[in-house]
């Protein structure tokens, strides 16, 4: 798995491979995989797409297509092959032997990017846990250089059996230790959330597809200096700041969270549970959408899927269509706000630009309205009765 070494050497020339299995929204041009590869420090030199009814059990793509990719790799000088789909351990091993070069998949690629970008202690722990879980599934029979002799009636053994058992035990112990450390972080976050609840704070979390401009919008709203870049997963660690809403006459807590992506590995969702819990425990979600991306409907659907998975589907949302400054004039919105049907529920939608600050006053007013509505809904019924029964 030489992908993990990509930060220590020149960018590796890489062939990108995508297989259309008849699932919706197949990225035939492999644009997103290309962006992920470049973010991880790889250099795509060729792209191969093919269609299959089902993955080949041994090579995922079949021997004929594997031969074609090997010839292309020899021709272009590619030193690695990267698949847009998740490969089984056996398929990865067979492909590496057939192609005579490292083969990796989308899951490991995302893990590599997360490993490069994590800055906080919590973020590093989360990436470490996800990587350990991934590697633990790829130990079986990869140790051909440690093959031991077997023989005799009824004696069974296999390549590297002792080493596999040792590594499995070591990784299992490391997973256990990392889980315990993350559990401690989770308890600390829970304590911090309880303190915020006692203070009666209103918590807003920014969520959205990666590279939708969440951190740029966050910086524009709270005058912070969170890292931003036009790349996937520029920010992994949750950052929380106070945002003063003049129309409401009070401050709220605003948190910038990790971006989502299609086929986000389940191991990462599990590992980042402590961070993603910020979204599940929020009073309001600002769902940031890249309005200039033609695939934004699919990206909205993917974000909704992850929100359901982490238990945040019932948190009220405001849709924020960002990057209006780069929209084609013909697609520019007529109004700065309207209503959008999100899974059959009408939610407020605002059009803004985090880069130019266009539309931010309207967004602040919307947040003040949301805060007032939540306060009114939380007001005890007896208080409301007293207000209505008070003589004029």
C-alpha positions in Angstrom: 0.0 0.0 0.0 2.5 2.6 -1.2 -0.3 5.3 -1.2 0.5 5.9 2.5 4.0 6.9 1.6 2.9 9.5 -0.9 3.7 12.5 1.3 7.4 11.4 1.6 8.2 11.2 -2.1 7.4 12.8 -5.5 3.8 12.5 -6.7 3.2 9.0 -8.1 1.9 8.7 -11.6 -1.4 6.9 -11.2 -4.1 5.3 -13.3 -7.7 5.9 -12.2 -10.2 3.1 -12.7 -14.0 3.3 -12.3 -16.5 0.5 -12.8 -20.1 1.2 -13.7 -22.1 -1.4 -11.9 -25.5 0.1 -12.8 -25.7 2.2 -9.7 -27.1 5.8 -9.9 -24.8 8.8 -10.3 -21.7 6.9 -11.7 -18.9 9.3 -12.3 -17.8 8.2 -15.7 -15.2 10.9 -16.0 -13.8 10.1 -12.6 -13.6 13.8 -11.8 -14.1 13.4 -8.1 -11.6 10.5 -7.8 -9.1 12.7 -9.7 -9.6 15.5 -7.2 -9.2 13.1 -4.4 -6.0 11.7 -5.9 -4.5 15.1 -6.4 -5.4 16.1 -2.8 -3.5 13.0 -1.6 -0.4 14.0 -3.7 -0.9 11.6 -6.6 -0.7 12.5 -10.3 -3.4 11.0 -12.5 -1.9 10.1 -15.9 -4.8 8.0 -17.4 -8.4 7.2 -16.6 -10.2 3.9 -17.4 -14.0 3.4 -17.1 -15.8 0.1 -17.9 -19.2 -1.4 -17.3 -20.0 -4.7 -15.6 -23.2 -6.3 -14.3 -21.3 -7.4 -11.2 -17.7 -7.3 -9.9 -15.4 -10.1 -10.9 -14.8 -12.2 -7.8 -11.0 -12.4 -8.3 -10.0 -9.2 -10.1 -13.1 -7.0 -9.8 -12.7 -5.9 -13.4 -12.0 -9.3 -15.1 -8.8 -10.5 -16.7 -9.2 -8.8 -20.1 -9.6 -5.3 -18.6 -6.8 -6.0 -16.1 -4.5 -6.9 -19.0 -5.5 -3.6 -20.7 -4.7 -1.6 -17.6 -1.3 -3.3 -17.2 -0.4 -2.4 -20.8 -1.6 1.2 -20.2 0.5 1.4 -17.0 3.6 0.2 -18.8 3.0 2.7 -21.6 2.4 5.7 -19.3 4.9 4.8 -16.6 2.2 4.7 -14.0 3.5 3.2 -10.7 0.1 2.8 -9.0 -3.5 2.0 -9.8 -6.4 3.6 -8.0 -10.0 2.3 -8.0 -13.1 4.4 -7.4 -14.9 1.6 -5.7 -14.0 -0.4 -2.6 -12.0 -3.6 -3.2 -12.0 -6.7 -1.1 -8.7 -7.8 0.4 -8.5 -10.7 -2.1 -9.3 -8.6 -5.1 -6.7 -6.0 -4.1 -4.0 -8.8 -3.6 -4.9 -10.5 -6.9 -4.8 -7.2 -8.8 -1.4 -6.2 -7.4 0.0 -9.6 -8.5 -1.6 -9.3 -11.9 -0.6 -5.6 -12.5 2.8 -5.9 -10.8 2.3 -2.6 -9.0 0.4 -1.3 -5.9 -3.4 -1.2 -6.2 -5.5 0.9 -3.8 -9.1 1.9 -3.6 -11.3 4.9 -2.8 -11.5 4.0 0.9 -7.8 4.0 1.5 -7.4 7.2 -0.5 -9.9 9.0 1.8 -8.1 7.6 4.8 -4.8 8.9 3.5 -6.2 12.4 3.0 -7.7 12.4 6.5 -4.4 11.3 7.9 -2.7 14.2 6.1 -5.2 16.8 7.2 -6.0 15.9 10.9 -4.5 18.4 13.2 -6.2 18.0 16.6 -5.5 15.2 19.0 -9.1 14.0 18.5 -8.8 14.1 14.7 -5.6 12.1 14.7 -7.1 9.5 17.0 -10.2 9.2 14.7 -8.1 8.7 11.6 -5.8 6.2 13.4 -8.8 4.1 14.4 -10.3 4.1 10.9 -6.9 3.2 9.4 -6.4 0.3 11.9 -9.9 -1.0 11.1 -9.1 -0.9 7.4 -5.7 -2.6 7.7 -7.1 -5.3 10.0 -9.2 -6.7 7.1 -6.2 -6.9 4.8 -3.8 -9.1 6.8 -5.0 -12.5 5.6 -2.4 -14.2 3.4 -0.4 -11.1 2.5 2.7 -12.5 4.2 4.0 -14.8 1.4 7.6 -14.0 2.4 7.0 -15.6 5.8 5.6 -18.9 4.4 6.3 -21.8 6.8 6.7 -25.5 6.0 3.8 -27.9 6.6 3.5 -31.6 6.3 2.3 -34.8 7.8 -1.1 -36.3 7.8 -3.7 -34.1 9.4 -1.3 -31.1 9.7 -2.8 -27.9 8.5 -1.1 -24.5 8.0 -0.6 -21.7 5.6 1.6 -18.8 4.5 2.6 -16.6 7.3 0.1 -18.0 9.7 2.0 -17.2 12.8 2.9 -13.7 11.6 -0.8 -13.0 10.7 -1.9 -14.1 14.1 0.7 -11.8 15.8 -0.3 -8.8 13.6 -4.0 -9.4 14.1 -3.5 -9.4 17.9 -1.3 -6.3 17.8 -3.8 -4.4 15.6 -6.6 -5.6 17.8 -4.9 -4.2 20.9 -4.2 -0.9 19.1 -7.8 -0.6 18.1 -8.9 -1.2 21.7 -6.5 1.4 23.0 -7.6 4.0 20.4 -11.2 3.3 21.1 -10.6 3.9 24.8 -8.8 7.2 24.2 -11.6 8.3 21.8 -14.2 7.4 24.4 -12.4 9.7 26.9 -12.6 12.5 24.3 -16.3 11.7 23.7 -17.0 12.1 27.5 -15.2 15.4 27.5 -17.3 16.7 24.6 -20.4 15.5 26.4 -19.4 17.5 29.4 -18.8 20.6 27.3 -22.2 20.2 25.6 -24.0 19.9 29.0 -22.3 23.1 30.1 -23.5 24.9 26.9 -27.0 23.5 27.6 -27.0 24.9 31.1 -26.0 28.3 29.8 -28.9 28.1 27.4 -26.7 28.5 24.4 -28.1 28.0 20.9 -25.9 25.7 18.8 -25.6 25.8 15.0 -23.5 23.4 13.0 -22.3 23.9 9.4 -22.7 20.6 7.4 -22.4 19.9 3.7 -20.5 18.1 0.9 -16.8 18.6 1.0 -15.5 21.7 -0.8 -18.9 23.4 -0.6 -17.2 26.4 1.1 -18.2 25.7 4.7 -15.0 27.0 6.2 -15.0 30.1 4.0 -18.6 30.9 5.1 -17.7 30.2 8.7 -14.8 32.7 8.5 -17.0 35.3 6.9 -19.7 34.9 9.6 -17.5 34.9 12.7 -14.4 36.7 11.4 -12.3 33.6 12.1 -9.2 32.3 10.4 -10.0 28.6 9.9 -8.0 27.0 7.1 -9.6 27.2 3.7 -8.5 25.9 0.3 -10.2 24.9 -3.0 -9.7 21.2 -2.4 -11.5 18.3 -0.9 -11.4 17.9 2.9 -9.5 21.1 3.6 -10.8 21.1 7.1 -11.3 18.0 9.4 -11.3 19.3 12.9 -14.4 20.9 14.4 -14.0 24.6 15.2 -16.6 26.5 17.3 -16.9 30.3 17.7 -19.5 32.7 19.0 -21.7 34.5 16.4 -23.5 37.6 17.5 -26.9 38.1 15.9 -27.9 41.8 16.2 -31.6 41.1 15.3 -31.8 38.7 18.2 -29.7 40.7 20.6 -27.6 37.6 21.6 -24.8 35.3 20.5 -25.0 31.7 19.3 -22.4 28.9 19.0 -21.4 28.2 15.4 -19.4 25.0 14.6 -17.6 24.1 11.4 -17.5 20.3 10.9 -15.9 17.8 8.5 -17.3 17.7 5.0 -19.2 14.6 3.7 -18.5 12.8 0.4 -20.0 10.0 -1.7 -19.2 6.5 -0.4 -17.7 7.9 2.8 -16.2 4.8 4.4 -18.4 3.5 7.3 -15.2 3.1 9.3 -14.7 6.8 9.1 -18.3 7.6 10.0 -17.9 5.4 13.1 -14.4 6.8 13.9 -15.6 10.4 13.6 -18.7 9.8 15.7 -17.4 12.2 18.4 -16.9 15.0 15.8 -20.1 14.3 13.9 -22.0 14.3 17.2 -21.8 18.1 17.0 -24.2 18.0 14.1 -26.5 15.5 15.8 -26.7 17.6 19.0 -27.1 21.0 17.2 -30.3 23.1 17.5 -30.0 24.0 13.8 -28.0 22.8 10.8 -26.7 25.2 8.1 -26.6 22.8 5.2 -24.1 24.4 2.8 -24.4 23.6 -0.9 -22.0 24.4 -3.7 -24.5 26.2 -6.0 -22.1 26.3 -8.9 -21.6 22.5 -8.9 -23.9 20.9 -11.5 -24.0 17.8 -9.3 -25.3 19.6 -6.2 -28.7 17.6 -6.1 -26.7 14.4 -5.7 -24.5 16.0 -3.1 -27.5 17.2 -1.1 -28.9 13.7 -1.2 -25.5 12.3 0.0 -25.4 14.7 2.9 -28.9 13.8 3.9 -27.9 10.1 3.8 -25.0 10.7 6.2 -27.2 12.8 8.5 -29.6 9.9 8.8 -26.8 7.6 9.6 -25.4 9.7 12.4 -28.9 10.5 13.9 -29.1 14.1 12.8 -31.9 13.8 10.3 -34.5 15.4 12.6 -32.4 18.5 13.4 -34.0 21.6 11.7 -32.1 22.8 8.6 -31.5 26.0 6.6 -30.1 25.4 3.1 -27.4 27.8 2.2 -26.5 27.8 -1.5 -23.0 29.1 -1.5 -20.6 30.3 -4.2 -23.1 32.5 -6.0 -20.2 34.7 -7.1 -19.1 32.1 -9.6 -22.5 31.2 -11.0 -23.2 31.8 -14.6 -25.4 35.0 -14.9 -28.1 32.9 -16.5 -28.3 30.7 -13.4 -28.0 33.6 -10.8 -30.9 33.6 -8.3 -33.6 36.3 -8.7 -34.1 36.6 -4.9 -31.6 36.0 -2.1 -34.0 33.6 -0.3 -36.9 31.2 -1.0 -38.2 27.8 0.1 -36.7 24.5 -0.9 -38.3 21.0 -0.6 -35.9 18.8 1.3 -37.1 15.2 1.6 -40.7 16.5 1.3 -40.3 19.2 3.9 -40.1 22.9 3.0 -37.0 24.5 4.5 -35.7 28.1 4.1 -33.0 28.5 1.3 -30.6 31.4 1.1 -28.2 32.3 -1.7 -24.8 33.6 -0.5 -21.2 34.0 -1.3 -18.8 33.3 1.6 -16.0 34.8 -0.5 -17.6 38.1 -1.2 -20.0 38.2 1.8 -23.0 38.7 -0.5 -26.2 37.5 1.1 -24.8 37.3 4.6 -27.0 40.0 6.1 -30.1 38.0 5.0 -28.5 34.8 6.4 -28.0 36.5 9.8 -31.6 37.7 9.8 -32.7 34.2 9.0 -30.7 32.8 11.9 -32.2 35.4 14.3 -35.7 34.3 13.1 -34.8 30.6 13.7 -33.6 31.5 17.2 -36.8 33.4 18.0 -39.0 30.6 16.8 -37.1 28.0 18.9 -37.4 30.3 22.0 -41.1 30.7 21.4 -41.6 27.0 20.9 -39.6 26.2 24.1 -41.6 28.8 26.2 -43.7 27.0 28.9 -47.4 26.8 28.1 -48.3 28.6 31.3 -46.2 31.6 30.3 -48.0 31.8 26.9 -51.4 31.6 28.7 -50.5 34.4 31.0 -49.5 36.5 28.0 -52.8 35.9 26.3 -54.9 36.4 29.5 -53.3 39.7 30.5 -56.0 42.4 30.4 -55.4 45.2 27.9 
